Amino acid sequence: MARYLLTRAWQSALTLLLSTIVVFVGVRALPGDPALALAGEDRSPEALEAIRRHYGLDQPLPVQFAQYVERMAQGDFGVSIRTGTPVSSMLTTALPVTVELSVLAILIAAALGVGAGVIAAVRRGRPAEWLANGLALIGLSVPHFWLGLLAILYLSVATGLFPASGFVPILEDPVDNLHHIVLPAVILGTGLAAIIMRQTRSAMLDSLSSDYVRTAKAKGLRPRAVITRHALRNSLIVVVTVVGLQLGGLISGAVVTEQIFGLPGFGKMTIDAVFQRDYPVIQAVVLLTAAAYIVINFFVDLLYSVIDPRIRVTGDPA
Amino acid sequence: MTNLSVRDTNLPRRRVLRAAVAAAAVVCTVVACSPVSNNDGGDPSGGDQSAGQDSFGTPADPAAVKQGGKLVIALSAEPDALDPTLSRSLYSRYVFQAMCQKLYDVNEQAQVVPQLATALPTTSGDGRTVTIPLRPGVRFADGTAFDSAAVKATLQRHLTNARSARKSELGPIDGVDTPDAQTVVLRLKQPFAPLLGALADRAGMIMSAQALRSKGDDFASAPVCVGPFKFAKRVPQNSIEVVRDPNYYDANKVHLDAISWRILTDASIRAANLRSGDAQVADSISTQDVASLRQDAAVSVLQSQSLGYQGLTINVGNVDGVGTAPKPINRPLAQNAKVRQAFEHAIDRKSLVDAVFNGLHAAACSPISPASTFSSPEAQTCPAHDPAKAKQLLAEAGVQTPYTVTMLASNTPDTLRLAQALQSMVKDGGFDLKINPVEYSSLLDEQDRGNFELLQLGWSGRIDPDANITNFVGTSASQNVAGYSNPQLDTLLTQARQAGDVEERRKLYGQAVTLLQQDDALIYLYRQRNLTAVSKQIQGLQVYPDGVIRAAFAGFGK
């Protein structure tokens, strides 16, 4: 186990370094100049030069990269070119919003998806399965932004049940916080719920027709126990993998959802930073996202062994 | 059943690959997201209740307004640094309006009026000494006194800070004297008429000297000025909030407790927030949404003709980048004014604004707004829409028709609709217009490098005409992306910025417009109206021709 963890640690560090290079080169390959984006209408040559000098954009790329890595190693993400705010403080404000939104979206998606998937498998060929399949198809096909707009139109503008935008930190007012974030979380969770439902359903069908389920039934176990303790438990492996892999989709979905609902999270920050060519912000956001991916992948692997003890975690190649 | 085993030989490599692909996917997501919604292009605004009538809003009736409450304004773009020296975006002016008053302001008629000064400045006979009397008994939000020393500290910061965006606006200021606490005297190297216009904008916002000393370059994190409201908090990319300032000299005119600007870049989301009551004001409403908002009994739409313009710039000499000496370009459009005039004659501006913007914007043929004090009949002359003449001019220029021109334009929906309408319009005049849409930041980059034949862009406008003309058409000026040069025009513009007399300046700008239309390096198309949607719960919100939302003295109706 220790050896496995070590192997994974250096692999993760390498991936992170590669991501750093890709991100650094990637954002600079974008057409457009941050100094121009910042100077806007008042762009005299002196102003542009002063901006470039102030943010070190006049330095050769390798020098900029070295300075960037050095600062990053000290946990300093620099300051936003657009607002002059330290990026680290922007991250501390934005991160909890996106984390809360994503966690809530996953919980909603898992509850809906696993529930519907089990029902669809157990009630195969009956109206319940058709309904679940139909809903999943809708959940997969409808884009987030459109669902979001519809939700605002009907649940905010027409009925006033939920606020159309804005965010209240959970520590300030937990009830108001939930009121603001539930709708975006449901919208964000729909696509994922549909995927989870489909995967759960097919894995459950697989399990239900397998020998061990037949054995369990033959032993005289109650159907509920067969479904939950045997079939579902094995099926969850697939579900966990899917949820892990779908987190990427969740992050890009959060970009859209946050933009629509005006949530001050990571996604909104990313979009705005890209438009403004705010290099330090883009770099920090993308790197943290990459780091999150790496960590999530790691935990997904660990979860396998928790759910199914037959999967052992070792560092040895077979 | 999937029994994944970690002992699979390929797995570590696969996992690295997976993570790398994931990282690349994130980068791609970020890059590919660029064109989603960009309002920096500064497109929509402008409106017209009944063919060309502006509606600026009216001051609040104190008897009909409740005390207290928080006004939420849905803003289309994020303001940049809240520092009058460094700020460069139009949107920061909205926030400043509530918390950073200026020596001078602009009224509904786009005239300059005193704000923190008590009267318009007096200028010496040689035009080189400008004296400004200051309002007595005024305190900054931090309680310190507003006096000539604070004005001096602010102006000196504008002039000396390395990143100052105000330096060029203040022109040839040589020194600032403070004969007494209530008087400031500016010494100039030469007369500079646009100075008053600059002092009615961010250059005239006075900052607390104490805050400048303690905060320095970090002033934007907690700006301290004189205003009805004072800075409370900012959540980057999301919102800015100000609260009522008890130190304000005219505090009894302030009704609201707080104002919050919430950044919502999508126009339809802003409109939805307005309808749901989450916001009471939304700026930069799309011309597409105006009709439906007007049908909403709870919402009114304010519209003010802007001082800026939207136009077409033709690259006539920008080879080595903006600001460098023009060089010849071997293209008939660049070399021959007849080809450019032909293009202008092929455009029907009225049909264009009617078709693309539902008639809400106004056709424009010069950089001088009819709302400006410096407007004249010469400045408003418009070359006729005449496709036959366009074809004739092309024949005279000896070019083959259809003559192909490629236009660089922003990829916002409004600009693309405009480009397509232009494309079909100029066809009758013998032109084949190709459209090359790019994202706004890239557009700025390309235009400054001179990588274009024709491009569509605009300018939000300033009170003084010099700020709307010289920088764009003066030889080697910092925003002369056309690479255009006409020594006769340069002389006219220099005379105009040094002339003290309004009538004389008006005449000179009229002559300048005539020259501009002959050379046609810039073809002015239309003037936007600033369109602001306001809930009828709110009274006293106003938007003047400078496009700035004035919310400080508004209130919720009883």
HADDOCK unambig.tbl for C-alpha pairs under 7 A between the chains (distance, minus, plus):
assign (segid A and resid 11 and name CA) (segid B and resid 16 and name CA) 6.59 0.50 0.50
assign (segid A and resid 15 and name CA) (segid B and resid 16 and name CA) 6.49 0.50 0.50
assign (segid A and resid 15 and name CA) (segid B and resid 19 and name CA) 6.73 0.50 0.50
assign (segid A and resid 15 and name CA) (segid B and resid 20 and name CA) 6.18 0.50 0.50
assign (segid A and resid 19 and name CA) (segid B and resid 20 and name CA) 6.91 0.50 0.50
assign (segid A and resid 19 and name CA) (segid B and resid 23 and name CA) 5.95 0.50 0.50
assign (segid A and resid 23 and name CA) (segid B and resid 27 and name CA) 6.49 0.50 0.50
assign (segid A and resid 31 and name CA) (segid B and resid 442 and name CA) 5.21 0.50 0.50
assign (segid A and resid 32 and name CA) (segid B and resid 441 and name CA) 4.84 0.50 0.50
assign (segid A and resid 32 and name CA) (segid B and resid 442 and name CA) 4.21 0.50 0.50
assign (segid A and resid 32 and name CA) (segid B and resid 445 and name CA) 5.24 0.50 0.50
assign (segid A and resid 33 and name CA) (segid B and resid 441 and name CA) 6.89 0.50 0.50
assign (segid A and resid 33 and name CA) (segid B and resid 445 and name CA) 6.36 0.50 0.50
assign (segid A and resid 36 and name CA) (segid B and resid 444 and name CA) 6.89 0.50 0.50
assign (segid A and resid 37 and name CA) (segid B and resid 441 and name CA) 5.82 0.50 0.50
assign (segid A and resid 39 and name CA) (segid B and resid 88 and name CA) 6.03 0.50 0.50
assign (segid A and resid 40 and name CA) (segid B and resid 88 and name CA) 6.32 0.50 0.50
assign (segid A and resid 40 and name CA) (segid B and resid 89 and name CA) 6.57 0.50 0.50
assign (segid A and resid 41 and name CA) (segid B and resid 88 and name CA) 6.96 0.50 0.50
assign (segid A and resid 42 and name CA) (segid B and resid 88 and name CA) 6.09 0.50 0.50
assign (segid A and resid 42 and name CA) (segid B and resid 165 and name CA) 6.65 0.50 0.50
assign (segid A and resid 44 and name CA) (segid B and resid 478 and name CA) 5.14 0.50 0.50
assign (segid A and resid 45 and name CA) (segid B and resid 478 and name CA) 6.37 0.50 0.50
assign (segid A and resid 47 and name CA) (segid B and resid 163 and name CA) 6.13 0.50 0.50
assign (segid A and resid 47 and name CA) (segid B and resid 165 and name CA) 6.52 0.50 0.50
assign (segid A and resid 50 and name CA) (segid B and resid 162 and name CA) 6.06 0.50 0.50
assign (segid A and resid 50 and name CA) (segid B and resid 163 and name CA) 5.34 0.50 0.50
assign (segid A and resid 51 and name CA) (segid B and resid 163 and name CA) 6.27 0.50 0.50
assign (segid A and resid 82 and name CA) (segid B and resid 80 and name CA) 5.75 0.50 0.50
assign (segid A and resid 83 and name CA) (segid B and resid 80 and name CA) 5.09 0.50 0.50
assign (segid A and resid 83 and name CA) (segid B and resid 81 and name CA) 4.84 0.50 0.50
assign (segid A and resid 84 and name CA) (segid B and resid 81 and name CA) 6.50 0.50 0.50
assign (segid A and resid 90 and name CA) (segid B and resid 236 and name CA) 6.54 0.50 0.50
assign (segid A and resid 153 and name CA) (segid B and resid 272 and name CA) 6.96 0.50 0.50
assign (segid A and resid 156 and name CA) (segid B and resid 276 and name CA) 5.76 0.50 0.50
assign (segid A and resid 157 and name CA) (segid B and resid 272 and name CA) 6.54 0.50 0.50
assign (segid A and resid 157 and name CA) (segid B and resid 275 and name CA) 5.78 0.50 0.50
assign (segid A and resid 157 and name CA) (segid B and resid 276 and name CA) 3.98 0.50 0.50
assign (segid A and resid 160 and name CA) (segid B and resid 276 and name CA) 6.52 0.50 0.50
assign (segid A and resid 163 and name CA) (segid B and resid 278 and name CA) 6.53 0.50 0.50
assign (segid A and resid 164 and name CA) (segid B and resid 273 and name CA) 5.68 0.50 0.50
assign (segid A and resid 164 and name CA) (segid B and resid 276 and name CA) 6.70 0.50 0.50
assign (segid A and resid 164 and name CA) (segid B and resid 278 and name CA) 6.37 0.50 0.50
assign (segid A and resid 165 and name CA) (segid B and resid 273 and name CA) 6.94 0.50 0.50
assign (segid A and resid 165 and name CA) (segid B and resid 278 and name CA) 6.99 0.50 0.50
assign (segid A and resid 206 and name CA) (segid B and resid 1 and name CA) 6.76 0.50 0.50
assign (segid A and resid 252 and name CA) (segid B and resid 29 and name CA) 6.99 0.50 0.50
assign (segid A and resid 260 and name CA) (segid B and resid 269 and name CA) 6.66 0.50 0.50
assign (segid A and resid 262 and name CA) (segid B and resid 264 and name CA) 6.01 0.50 0.50
assign (segid A and resid 264 and name CA) (segid B and resid 237 and name CA) 6.56 0.50 0.50
assign (segid A and resid 264 and name CA) (segid B and resid 238 and name CA) 5.25 0.50 0.50
assign (segid A and resid 269 and name CA) (segid B and resid 237 and name CA) 6.08 0.50 0.50
assign (segid A and resid 271 and name CA) (segid B and resid 33 and name CA) 6.96 0.50 0.50
assign (segid A and resid 274 and name CA) (segid B and resid 34 and name CA) 6.46 0.50 0.50
assign (segid A and resid 275 and name CA) (segid B and resid 34 and name CA) 6.31 0.50 0.50
assign (segid A and resid 275 and name CA) (segid B and resid 441 and name CA) 6.99 0.50 0.50
assign (segid A and resid 286 and name CA) (segid B and resid 26 and name CA) 6.59 0.50 0.50
assign (segid A and resid 286 and name CA) (segid B and resid 27 and name CA) 6.73 0.50 0.50
assign (segid A and resid 290 and name CA) (segid B and resid 23 and name CA) 5.13 0.50 0.50
assign (segid A and resid 293 and name CA) (segid B and resid 19 and name CA) 6.90 0.50 0.50
assign (segid A and resid 294 and name CA) (segid B and resid 19 and name CA) 6.14 0.50 0.50
assign (segid A and resid 311 and name CA) (segid B and resid 4 and name CA) 6.74 0.50 0.50
assign (segid A and resid 311 and name CA) (segid B and resid 5 and name CA) 5.59 0.50 0.50
assign (segid A and resid 312 and name CA) (segid B and resid 5 and name CA) 6.98 0.50 0.50
assign (segid A and resid 312 and name CA) (segid B and resid 6 and name CA) 6.88 0.50 0.50
assign (segid A and resid 313 and name CA) (segid B and resid 6 and name CA) 6.05 0.50 0.50
assign (segid A and resid 314 and name CA) (segid B and resid 6 and name CA) 6.74 0.50 0.50
assign (segid A and resid 314 and name CA) (segid B and resid 7 and name CA) 6.83 0.50 0.50
assign (segid A and resid 316 and name CA) (segid B and resid 7 and name CA) 6.25 0.50 0.50
assign (segid A and resid 317 and name CA) (segid B and resid 7 and name CA) 5.02 0.50 0.50
assign (segid A and resid 317 and name CA) (segid B and resid 8 and name CA) 6.37 0.50 0.50
assign (segid A and resid 317 and name CA) (segid B and resid 9 and name CA) 5.13 0.50 0.50
assign (segid A and resid 318 and name CA) (segid B and resid 7 and name CA) 4.90 0.50 0.50
assign (segid A and resid 318 and name CA) (segid B and resid 8 and name CA) 6.06 0.50 0.50
assign (segid A and resid 318 and name CA) (segid B and resid 9 and name CA) 6.00 0.50 0.50
